[in-house]
Amino acid sequence: MITREERAAFCALRARMWTQAEIAREYGVGVSTVSNWMTRSPEFPRPITTVGLVKLFDTDAVRAWVDPHLARQAAREAERAAGVRKIGGVKYVRVDMVQRGA
């Protein structure tokens, strides 16, 4: 049996960790997206520990990776919506998307 102090220490530590489902909920994405981030990006934080089948991740490390990742993704989507295309490392704007006159 664990003591109150041990339980309090565990609860404090657990508050600093997220499961894949908690990461998904925090960022409004599916668990499959989090799974893709884990498998496709070697920079994604590794789990601190695994309890049964549940992987636990450090919240600060996850935020440090996800926040800039989503910001880059939003910038790419904004460029795409504005008609910007990247070909061979050079960005082009579709002519039919540019306002004429003025």
Residue, then its C-alpha position, 0 to 999 in steps of 0.5 A: m500500500i502506498t502512503r498519502e505522500e507517495r500518492a500526492a507525489f504520483c498525482a503531481l507527476r502525473a499532472r505533468m504527463w499526457t497520454q496520446a488521447e490527452i494530446a489529441r484532445e488538447y490540440g483538437v486533433g485525432v489520436s491517429t494524428v498523434s500516432n502519425w506524429m510519433t511514427r513519422s517525426p523522429e523529433f517528436p518527444r519519446p514517452i517518459t514511461t509506459v503504464g500497461l499499454v498507455k504511453l505517457f509524455d512530458t507535457d512541456a516536451v510535447r508543447a515544445w514540438v507541437d506548437p511550432h509544428l501547428a504554426r508551420q502547418a497553419a502558415r502553409e495552409a494560409e499560403r495555399a489558400a492565397g494561391v501560393r505554390k512552391i515549385g523547386g523551392v521557389k514560391y509562386v503566386r497563381v496569376d488568377m489569385v492576384q488582384r488586378g488594378a488598384 
